Amino acid sequence: MSNLGGISVIFDLDGTLVDSEPNYYEAGRQTLAEHGVPDFSWTDHERYVGISTRETVADWIQRYGLRASVEELFTAKNRRYLELARSSTRAYPEMRKFVDLLAAEGVPMAVASGSSPEAIEAVLTGTGLDAHLRTVISADEVPHGKPAPDVFLEAARRLGANPAACVVLEDAAPGAAAAHAAGMRCIALPYVAAQADAPEFATAGLLLRGGQEEFTAQAAFDWLVRSAAHS
């Protein structure tokens, strides 16, 4: 039992624990270029932050009139992403410190992500975060991805935690919505600064409008302590 009143912490992965969006963008850009879309920009990519890869490629098919199947595009993008993820994913330093602080307190932790199981494993292993984050749930393992609450509820189930005692860390509006729908508190760090006013983020218990630049491990830990005292 931790000293934080039974709190469990569930992390989103991409854009929250690690800066993987550049790799997702490059994998998507290469895949779309191969299918006749040569001008996929970072701004185009931003609309997919927080959305699972399968949902992303399904939208591509409609948006760009692609002839390929969801499965074909998913496989192509995932293959490229895994190559990048294994070699060049950076964990946010303050997030690494936060994980270490929670581990020292014995706080149960999980990762709940829209990424594939293979991508999550590649990132956690490559960054060494797997040392403390061993409970991992992919949206591929539940009926519905974010903003549905399924992946967070499954994380709570595997941790043996009451959803009301869980705190989620999220960088994307769909994830904040999923946390709220799961009945969990949320620390929100918008990856896309322009989305900080999204109504989904208004439900967060702690909204750091400056994203990762505003996040510090100690401040987040202190917020958890106060949160536990008032729960």
PyMOL commands that set and color helices and strands:
alter all, ss='L'
color gray80, all
select helices_A, chain A and resi 21-34+42-46+53-64+70-88+93-104+117-127+129-131+139-141+150-159+163-165+173-181+193-195+199-203+211-213+217-229
alter helices_A, ss='H'
color red, helices_A
select strands_A, chain A and resi 8-11+109-113+135-138+166-170+185-188+206-207
alter strands_A, ss='S'
color yellow, strands_A
deselect
rebuild
show_as cartoon
